């Protein structure tokens, strides 16, 4: 009987997941979570993980990098790198936008959860996808937020 090769990644990196912006940024910029994000990207490449994002991700990236002083050429390079990683963008519908903004109001806004993050959470909820993120609030409050979250730091 032939023995199948065992994947070097945890079982939780198999299936369909919504990825938060930090997964892409950590992987591309090579920050302290780059190795963790690299495992996610490798799982995408090997075909064990189907990656989804909220369409708000691209605006999230653009606003975040511009706020850190990046010029548009550099931002476009980052977006091009993100585009090279296989993923499906899920559109923000009126229902998702209303859900996101309601969540933002309920969770007391920027002191707890960031504006763009509520769109990622609302998209994950609407599509019944677990979310991979390093965001402490989302990971700690996943039950309250109505999502299943996988902490990028623990991958």
BELMOQUI-V164888 format. One record per pair of residues at least 4 apart in sequence whose C-alpha atoms are under 8 Angstrom apart, sorted by the first residue. I is the first residue (numbers start at 1). J is the second residue. D is the distance in Angstrom with one decimal. If there is no record, write none. Layout:
[[I & J & D] [I & J & D]]
//
This chain:
[[9 & 13 & 6.7] [9 & 39 & 7.2] [9 & 43 & 7.6] [10 & 14 & 8.0] [10 & 155 & 7.4] [13 & 40 & 6.9] [13 & 43 & 6.6] [13 & 48 & 7.1] [13 & 49 & 6.1] [14 & 43 & 7.5] [14 & 48 & 4.9] [14 & 49 & 4.9] [14 & 50 & 7.9] [15 & 48 & 6.2] [15 & 49 & 4.9] [15 & 50 & 6.0] [16 & 49 & 5.9] [16 & 50 & 4.7] [16 & 51 & 6.1] [16 & 52 & 7.4] [16 & 129 & 6.6] [16 & 130 & 7.5] [17 & 49 & 7.2] [17 & 50 & 6.3] [17 & 51 & 5.4] [17 & 52 & 6.0] [17 & 129 & 5.5] [17 & 130 & 5.2] [17 & 131 & 5.6] [17 & 132 & 6.8] [18 & 51 & 5.9] [18 & 52 & 4.5] [18 & 53 & 5.2] [18 & 54 & 7.6] [18 & 120 & 7.8] [18 & 124 & 6.1] [18 & 129 & 5.9] [18 & 130 & 6.1] [18 & 131 & 4.6] [18 & 132 & 6.4] [19 & 23 & 6.5] [19 & 51 & 6.5] [19 & 52 & 6.1] [19 & 53 & 5.5] [19 & 131 & 5.7] [19 & 132 & 5.1] [19 & 133 & 6.7] [20 & 24 & 7.7] [20 & 53 & 7.0] [20 & 57 & 7.5] [20 & 117 & 7.8] [20 & 120 & 6.6] [20 & 131 & 6.8] [20 & 132 & 6.0] [20 & 133 & 5.2] [21 & 25 & 6.3] [21 & 57 & 6.0] [21 & 60 & 7.3] [21 & 61 & 6.9] [21 & 133 & 7.8] [22 & 26 & 5.7] [22 & 133 & 6.5] [22 & 134 & 6.8] [23 & 27 & 6.2] [23 & 37 & 5.3] [23 & 40 & 7.9] [23 & 132 & 7.5] [23 & 133 & 6.7] [23 & 134 & 7.8] [23 & 152 & 7.4] [24 & 28 & 6.0] [24 & 37 & 7.1] [24 & 82 & 6.4] [25 & 29 & 5.7] [25 & 30 & 7.9] [26 & 30 & 5.5] [26 & 31 & 5.3] [26 & 32 & 7.3] [26 & 33 & 5.6] [26 & 34 & 4.8] [26 & 37 & 6.2] [27 & 31 & 7.3] [27 & 33 & 7.4] [27 & 34 & 4.7] [27 & 35 & 7.4] [27 & 37 & 5.2] [27 & 38 & 5.8] [27 & 41 & 8.0] [28 & 34 & 7.7] [28 & 78 & 7.3] [28 & 81 & 7.2] [28 & 82 & 7.9] [29 & 34 & 7.6] [30 & 34 & 4.9] [33 & 37 & 6.2] [33 & 152 & 7.6] [33 & 153 & 6.6] [34 & 38 & 5.8] [35 & 39 & 6.5] [36 & 40 & 6.8] [36 & 152 & 6.2] [36 & 153 & 6.4] [36 & 154 & 7.6] [36 & 155 & 5.5] [37 & 41 & 6.3] [37 & 152 & 6.9] [38 & 42 & 6.0] [39 & 43 & 6.1] [39 & 155 & 7.3] [40 & 44 & 6.4] [40 & 49 & 7.7] [41 & 45 & 6.2] [41 & 85 & 7.3] [42 & 46 & 6.1] [43 & 47 & 6.1] [43 & 48 & 5.4] [43 & 49 & 5.3] [44 & 48 & 6.1] [44 & 49 & 4.7] [44 & 50 & 6.1] [44 & 51 & 6.8] [44 & 85 & 8.0] [44 & 86 & 7.0] [45 & 86 & 7.6] [50 & 87 & 7.0] [51 & 86 & 7.0] [51 & 87 & 4.7] [51 & 88 & 6.3] [52 & 87 & 5.3] [52 & 88 & 4.7] [52 & 89 & 5.8] [52 & 90 & 6.8] [53 & 57 & 6.6] [53 & 87 & 7.0] [53 & 88 & 6.3] [53 & 89 & 4.9] [53 & 90 & 5.9] [53 & 120 & 7.4] [54 & 89 & 5.8] [54 & 90 & 5.0] [54 & 91 & 6.3] [54 & 92 & 6.7] [54 & 119 & 7.0] [54 & 120 & 5.6] [54 & 123 & 5.9] [54 & 124 & 7.9] [55 & 59 & 8.0] [55 & 89 & 5.4] [55 & 90 & 5.5] [55 & 91 & 5.1] [55 & 92 & 6.1] [56 & 60 & 6.1] [56 & 91 & 8.0] [56 & 92 & 7.1] [56 & 116 & 7.0] [56 & 119 & 6.8] [56 & 120 & 7.4] [57 & 61 & 6.1] [57 & 116 & 7.7] [57 & 120 & 7.7] [58 & 62 & 6.2] [58 & 79 & 7.2] [59 & 63 & 6.0] [60 & 64 & 6.0] [60 & 116 & 6.1] [61 & 65 & 6.0] [61 & 75 & 7.9] [61 & 79 & 7.8] [62 & 66 & 6.0] [62 & 75 & 6.2] [63 & 67 & 6.0] [64 & 68 & 6.5] [65 & 69 & 6.6] [65 & 70 & 5.6] [65 & 75 & 6.6] [66 & 70 & 4.9] [66 & 71 & 6.6] [66 & 72 & 7.5] [66 & 75 & 7.4] [70 & 74 & 6.1] [70 & 75 & 6.5] [71 & 75 & 6.4] [72 & 76 & 6.0] [73 & 77 & 6.4] [74 & 78 & 6.4] [75 & 79 & 6.2] [76 & 80 & 6.0] [77 & 81 & 6.2] [78 & 82 & 6.2] [79 & 83 & 6.1] [80 & 84 & 6.4] [81 & 85 & 7.0] [83 & 87 & 7.9] [90 & 123 & 7.5] [92 & 96 & 5.7] [92 & 97 & 6.3] [92 & 119 & 7.7] [92 & 123 & 7.1] [93 & 97 & 6.1] [94 & 98 & 6.1] [95 & 99 & 6.1] [96 & 100 & 6.0] [96 & 119 & 7.2] [96 & 122 & 5.8] [96 & 123 & 6.2] [96 & 126 & 6.9] [97 & 101 & 6.1] [97 & 119 & 6.8] [97 & 122 & 7.7] [98 & 102 & 6.0] [99 & 103 & 6.1] [99 & 122 & 6.0] [100 & 104 & 6.2] [100 & 118 & 4.9] [100 & 119 & 5.1] [100 & 121 & 7.4] [100 & 122 & 5.2] [101 & 105 & 6.3] [101 & 118 & 7.1] [101 & 119 & 7.9] [102 & 106 & 6.1] [103 & 107 & 5.9] [103 & 118 & 6.5] [103 & 122 & 8.0] [103 & 145 & 7.8] [104 & 108 & 6.4] [104 & 109 & 5.1] [104 & 113 & 7.1] [104 & 114 & 7.8] [104 & 115 & 6.8] [104 & 118 & 6.2] [105 & 109 & 5.8] [107 & 112 & 6.6] [107 & 113 & 6.8] [108 & 112 & 6.4] [108 & 113 & 7.6] [109 & 113 & 5.8] [109 & 114 & 6.6] [109 & 115 & 7.2] [110 & 114 & 4.9] [110 & 115 & 6.6] [112 & 137 & 6.6] [113 & 117 & 6.6] [113 & 118 & 7.0] [113 & 137 & 6.5] [113 & 138 & 7.5] [114 & 118 & 6.7] [115 & 119 & 7.3] [116 & 120 & 6.7] [117 & 121 & 6.2] [118 & 122 & 5.9] [119 & 123 & 6.0] [120 & 124 & 6.2] [121 & 125 & 6.2] [121 & 131 & 7.5] [121 & 145 & 7.5] [121 & 147 & 7.0] [122 & 126 & 6.1] [123 & 127 & 6.2] [124 & 128 & 5.7] [124 & 129 & 4.8] [124 & 130 & 6.4] [124 & 131 & 6.4] [124 & 147 & 7.0] [125 & 129 & 6.4] [125 & 146 & 6.7] [125 & 147 & 5.9] [128 & 147 & 7.8] [129 & 147 & 7.7] [129 & 148 & 7.6] [130 & 147 & 6.4] [130 & 148 & 4.7] [130 & 149 & 5.6] [130 & 150 & 7.2] [131 & 147 & 7.3] [131 & 148 & 6.3] [131 & 149 & 4.8] [131 & 150 & 6.2] [132 & 149 & 5.8] [132 & 150 & 4.8] [132 & 151 & 6.1] [132 & 152 & 6.0] [133 & 138 & 7.6] [133 & 139 & 7.4] [133 & 149 & 7.0] [133 & 150 & 6.4] [133 & 151 & 5.5] [133 & 152 & 5.2] [134 & 139 & 7.4] [134 & 151 & 5.3] [134 & 152 & 4.8] [134 & 153 & 6.1] [135 & 139 & 6.3] [135 & 151 & 7.7] [136 & 140 & 5.9] [137 & 141 & 5.8] [137 & 142 & 8.0] [138 & 142 & 5.4] [138 & 145 & 7.4] [138 & 149 & 7.1] [139 & 149 & 5.6] [139 & 150 & 6.9] [139 & 151 & 6.2] [141 & 145 & 6.0] [142 & 146 & 6.0] [142 & 147 & 5.2] [142 & 148 & 5.8] [142 & 149 & 6.1] [143 & 147 & 6.2] [143 & 148 & 7.2] [150 & 154 & 7.8] [151 & 155 & 7.0]]
//
